[in-house]
């Protein structure tokens, strides 16, 4: 199965309208379709060519929090790539303002922000080091705090990211 990229994720949420507002206002997603009297929505990321990137289905305010990774199996998070470190920096500010940012990590080849939506569902926004800048030293060997300003000095704020590339190509 030669997967080329992820097409979309589907989330069960307490209230579709609240979750739509978060992804729209914080991450610039747009609604491309709604169904079931507003109890389902399909969102597309700003630069996406997918039909939709997120499907949201409402299950009600009494729904319990996900226990995935704490007491049940389940998805930990989904990750979206951005094109530049300037964009990652902008999103860090937006997520911070929204009270959604929960972490920022340097994985060597990947520079990552971690955040939670209104239902506590975690997601990652990341920038990948371009393939021509990958070195064996950058291999994913650990996690360090992310310093976006230093990374922008190292790679440039407008340098296009590695789009799906996070390991050096075989020689």
Secondary structure as GFF3:
##gff-version 3
##sequence-region A 1 171
A	DSSP	beta_strand	9	13	.	.	.	ID=ss1
A	DSSP	alpha_helix	16	27	.	.	.	ID=ss2
A	DSSP	beta_strand	30	35	.	.	.	ID=ss3
A	DSSP	three_ten_helix	36	38	.	.	.	ID=ss4
A	DSSP	beta_strand	40	44	.	.	.	ID=ss5
A	DSSP	beta_strand	54	58	.	.	.	ID=ss6
A	DSSP	beta_strand	78	81	.	.	.	ID=ss7
A	DSSP	alpha_helix	85	97	.	.	.	ID=ss8
A	DSSP	beta_strand	101	106	.	.	.	ID=ss9
A	DSSP	beta_strand	110	116	.	.	.	ID=ss10
A	DSSP	beta_strand	122	128	.	.	.	ID=ss11
A	DSSP	three_ten_helix	131	133	.	.	.	ID=ss12
A	DSSP	three_ten_helix	136	138	.	.	.	ID=ss13
A	DSSP	beta_strand	144	145	.	.	.	ID=ss14
A	DSSP	alpha_helix	148	155	.	.	.	ID=ss15
###
